[in-house]
């Protein structure tokens, strides 16, 4: 996509954020940030999708206004594809869900937490490089 298909919506630390114009493209921010390989979790389904999961789950606590959160979205999508069936990568919007982020002490985003067997095994704050996230995943599937 070329930049002329986007509308500038904001500036954060010099980073221009773009979203596809909703009228022209009939899409929304969620479709830009979410893709085929990652899943969405909420306060309502967290227990079943994460805690009771048979495979490790990397949860990305994020918000649509967070530049670093948006920046790591494609990386998480790639990793979800690479490790499909071995690990689940789930995204939780902290603006739409208050209980689970509070329970896990989310104070800064992006905040990524690796769960295995319903327990936290590792966490990282900030937009980490792909190789660091890949190491976390590989350790969890060991």
SEGU-688559 format. One record per residue (C-alpha): x, y, z; residue in one letter; residue number from 1. Coordinates in nm, 3 decimals, m for minus. Example, Ala and Ser with C-alpha at 12.3 -4.5 7.8 and 13.67 -1.06 7.14 Angstrom:
SEGU-688559
[atom [1.230 m0.450 0.780] "A" 1];
[atom [1.367 m0.106 0.714] "S" 2];
This chain:
SEGU-688559
[atom [0.000 0.000 0.000] "X" 1];
[atom [0.122 0.345 m0.070] "X" 2];
[atom [0.107 0.625 0.183] "X" 3];
[atom [m0.148 0.812 m0.027] "X" 4];
[atom [m0.404 0.545 0.070] "X" 5];
[atom [m0.358 0.642 0.434] "X" 6];
[atom [m0.472 0.935 0.640] "X" 7];
[atom [m0.237 1.074 0.903] "X" 8];
[atom [m0.402 1.057 1.244] "X" 9];
[atom [m0.131 1.153 1.487] "X" 10];
[atom [0.228 1.205 1.580] "X" 11];
[atom [0.398 1.032 1.873] "X" 12];
[atom [0.770 1.087 1.934] "X" 13];
[atom [0.816 1.177 1.568] "X" 14];
[atom [0.641 0.862 1.447] "X" 15];
[atom [0.356 0.924 1.208] "X" 16];
[atom [0.069 0.689 1.258] "X" 17];
[atom [m0.152 0.608 0.965] "X" 18];
[atom [m0.480 0.427 0.933] "X" 19];
[atom [m0.668 0.346 0.621] "X" 20];
[atom [m0.947 0.592 0.561] "X" 21];
[atom [m1.259 0.414 0.685] "X" 22];
[atom [m1.484 0.555 0.415] "X" 23];
[atom [m1.261 0.468 0.119] "X" 24];
[atom [m1.131 0.131 0.228] "X" 25];
[atom [m1.415 0.000 0.447] "X" 26];
[atom [m1.174 m0.132 0.707] "X" 27];
[atom [m1.075 m0.038 1.058] "X" 28];
[atom [m0.779 m0.021 1.290] "X" 29];
[atom [m0.850 m0.369 1.426] "X" 30];
[atom [m0.803 m0.526 1.081] "X" 31];
[atom [m0.475 m0.341 1.036] "X" 32];
[atom [m0.340 m0.454 1.373] "X" 33];
[atom [m0.484 m0.806 1.379] "X" 34];
[atom [m0.427 m1.067 1.120] "X" 35];
[atom [m0.477 m1.434 1.047] "X" 36];
[atom [m0.228 m1.592 1.286] "X" 37];
[atom [m0.284 m1.397 1.609] "X" 38];
[atom [m0.598 m1.418 1.819] "X" 39];
[atom [m0.785 m1.171 2.037] "X" 40];
[atom [m0.843 m1.236 2.405] "X" 41];
[atom [m1.059 m1.046 2.650] "X" 42];
[atom [m1.143 m1.044 3.019] "X" 43];
[atom [m1.427 m1.282 2.929] "X" 44];
[atom [m1.231 m1.552 2.742] "X" 45];
[atom [m0.884 m1.519 2.902] "X" 46];
[atom [m0.931 m1.821 3.129] "X" 47];
[atom [m1.024 m2.057 2.843] "X" 48];
[atom [m0.792 m1.916 2.576] "X" 49];
[atom [m0.479 m1.859 2.786] "X" 50];
[atom [m0.485 m2.022 3.130] "X" 51];
[atom [m0.640 m2.350 3.011] "X" 52];
[atom [m0.450 m2.363 2.680] "X" 53];
[atom [m0.275 m2.691 2.593] "X" 54];
[atom [0.008 m2.495 2.430] "X" 55];
[atom [0.208 m2.194 2.555] "X" 56];
[atom [0.048 m1.854 2.495] "X" 57];
[atom [0.228 m1.524 2.441] "X" 58];
[atom [m0.013 m1.244 2.537] "X" 59];
[atom [0.047 m0.895 2.401] "X" 60];
[atom [m0.117 m0.632 2.622] "X" 61];
[atom [m0.155 m0.335 2.385] "X" 62];
[atom [m0.366 m0.031 2.287] "X" 63];
[atom [m0.445 0.117 1.946] "X" 64];
[atom [m0.293 0.458 2.038] "X" 65];
[atom [0.043 0.301 2.135] "X" 66];
[atom [0.306 0.347 1.861] "X" 67];
[atom [0.540 0.070 1.984] "X" 68];
[atom [0.240 m0.165 2.014] "X" 69];
[atom [0.153 m0.105 1.652] "X" 70];
[atom [0.517 m0.145 1.549] "X" 71];
[atom [0.548 m0.497 1.693] "X" 72];
[atom [0.214 m0.617 1.552] "X" 73];
[atom [0.361 m0.747 1.225] "X" 74];
[atom [0.646 m0.918 1.413] "X" 75];
[atom [0.399 m1.100 1.636] "X" 76];
[atom [0.197 m1.202 1.332] "X" 77];
[atom [0.511 m1.346 1.167] "X" 78];
[atom [0.604 m1.537 1.483] "X" 79];
[atom [0.250 m1.671 1.519] "X" 80];
[atom [0.278 m1.810 1.167] "X" 81];
[atom [0.624 m1.957 1.226] "X" 82];
[atom [0.518 m2.132 1.548] "X" 83];
[atom [0.162 m2.221 1.448] "X" 84];
[atom [0.040 m2.523 1.645] "X" 85];
[atom [0.328 m2.494 1.893] "X" 86];
[atom [0.243 m2.162 2.056] "X" 87];
[atom [m0.051 m1.924 2.047] "X" 88];
[atom [m0.001 m1.547 2.023] "X" 89];
[atom [m0.292 m1.349 2.160] "X" 90];
[atom [m0.356 m0.976 2.183] "X" 91];
[atom [m0.549 m0.803 2.461] "X" 92];
[atom [m0.655 m0.441 2.417] "X" 93];
[atom [m0.605 m0.279 2.759] "X" 94];
[atom [m0.852 0.000 2.673] "X" 95];
[atom [m1.130 m0.255 2.629] "X" 96];
[atom [m1.032 m0.491 2.913] "X" 97];
[atom [m0.946 m0.370 3.262] "X" 98];
[atom [m0.957 m0.679 3.486] "X" 99];
[atom [m0.690 m0.907 3.344] "X" 100];
[atom [m0.433 m0.629 3.284] "X" 101];
[atom [m0.483 m0.515 3.645] "X" 102];
[atom [m0.448 m0.872 3.770] "X" 103];
[atom [m0.111 m0.908 3.596] "X" 104];
[atom [0.014 m0.563 3.692] "X" 105];
[atom [0.022 m0.412 3.345] "X" 106];
[atom [0.158 m0.058 3.391] "X" 107];
[atom [0.332 0.003 3.055] "X" 108];
[atom [0.259 m0.124 2.708] "X" 109];
[atom [0.341 m0.314 2.505] "X" 110];
[atom [0.368 m0.572 2.782] "X" 111];
[atom [0.420 m0.926 2.659] "X" 112];
[atom [0.366 m1.221 2.890] "X" 113];
[atom [0.443 m1.586 2.813] "X" 114];
[atom [0.209 m1.834 2.980] "X" 115];
[atom [0.278 m2.206 2.999] "X" 116];
[atom [0.049 m2.444 3.184] "X" 117];
[atom [m0.151 m2.146 3.305] "X" 118];
[atom [0.149 m1.986 3.474] "X" 119];
[atom [0.359 m1.683 3.381] "X" 120];
[atom [0.704 m1.803 3.271] "X" 121];
[atom [0.845 m1.479 3.129] "X" 122];
[atom [0.749 m1.120 3.055] "X" 123];
[atom [0.895 m0.825 2.870] "X" 124];
[atom [0.800 m0.457 2.857] "X" 125];
[atom [0.844 m0.257 2.538] "X" 126];
[atom [0.883 m0.326 2.170] "X" 127];
[atom [1.135 m0.607 2.172] "X" 128];
[atom [1.319 m0.722 1.859] "X" 129];
[atom [1.198 m1.033 1.682] "X" 130];
[atom [1.498 m1.242 1.789] "X" 131];
[atom [1.429 m1.174 2.159] "X" 132];
[atom [1.063 m1.268 2.123] "X" 133];
[atom [1.162 m1.577 1.927] "X" 134];
[atom [1.398 m1.681 2.209] "X" 135];
[atom [1.116 m1.644 2.463] "X" 136];
[atom [0.889 m1.861 2.249] "X" 137];
[atom [1.154 m2.126 2.186] "X" 138];
[atom [1.230 m2.152 2.559] "X" 139];
[atom [0.861 m2.203 2.634] "X" 140];
[atom [0.824 m2.488 2.385] "X" 141];
[atom [1.170 m2.624 2.478] "X" 142];
